[in-house]
Amino acid sequence: MNNRRPMTRPMTTRPHPRRHARRRRRRRGCAPRVLALFLIILIASIWAYTLFAGNSEPTIIDYENQNPVTAQPQEGGQSPQPNEETPEEPALPSRLPDISLAATAARSIQNTGYLALVNHSFAAPGDPGSYLLSPAWPTVAVARIEGTYLHQSALRAVSDMFASARAADMNAFFVSSGFRDFSHQEYLYGDGSAGNLIMPPGHSEHQTGLAADIMVVGLGMWDLVDAPEGQWLANNSYRYGLVLRYPQGAEHITGIDFEPWHFRYVGQVHAYYMMNNGFVLEEYIQYIRDRGHFSFEKNGITHYVFHQEPAGGMIYVPQGRDFTMSGDNKGGYIIWTTQ
């Protein structure tokens, strides 16, 4: 007798036909809505880009001034690209005989500062750390051994002048004041009651290290006017690149009272020309700026002096020959060379 049960298939759970159909319809209904949403976002993005990019101008960063500058469209409606800009060049000065000029970045050239104008209107330029200060003692006699400093070029000039004075039997010169920092000048200025004999802090030539007050042992400041030593200084200082900065009769130009003891280093070429033409520094700088350039002969050598206004930080300088440059502290540069 066969006791085995007949084989049957295992039962599986199947969804109800109607429920399955509803799920399929829901899945088919989501796809068109997602596609439509994607198309709407894409069209809106294209419209926004066209609206804003088409109506705006490119912005170029002026790295020298750290300000954003809007580029102006060129002819034909095209705006310049940052990497296609042509550097602005300074105006080429009138032709100097046999001197080739090349446009150069002004910051790449040593600025001596010898002709930097410092007065009531123009403050002393730069950082005192750039003034190349050296202790005046023991190179020259000083009133105070500690704390008397001069610019290296001014110190050499004063030292050479004192040596020539000794050869002329004038052995008592000394430097009573050289470089002063802002706080020292502020202390001397006080409440301004000294008038035009003491400049306001920030506006004294002593803050450049290029100015020296020169005195004579045994003589007062005003005794220099009539003393042989004072007259010798006034008549010979230019030979060493020093000028009597505040001469008598120029008070209306310098804004400073006559000071027979105050000498400023400008360099031998400029001191020679100023002495022979009766210029004070204000007049000399304006003379160069007005003329643009000039030349003169000294000891058989032709000297060329010309002025440059920078453009885009660039100036023209002599190419293939030695030259010296100084800022005039009025925004321009004065350059001189020889033939």
Secondary structure, DSSP 8 states (H G I E B T S, - for coil): ----------------HHHHHHHHHHHHHHHHHHHHHHHHHHHHHHHHHHHHHHH---EEEETTTTEEEE----TTS----GGG---------S--TT--EEEEEGGGS----TT---SSSS---S-GGGS-EEE-TTTS-BS-STT-EEEHHHHHHHHHHHHHHHHTT---EEEEE----HHHHHHHHTTSTTGGGS--TT--GGGGT-EEEEEETT--GGGGGTSHHHHHHHHHGGGGTEEESS-TT-HHHHSS---TTEEEE--HHHHHHHHHHT--HHHHHHHHHHHSEEEEEETTEEEEEEEE--BTTEEEEESSS-EEEEE-SSS-EEEEEE-
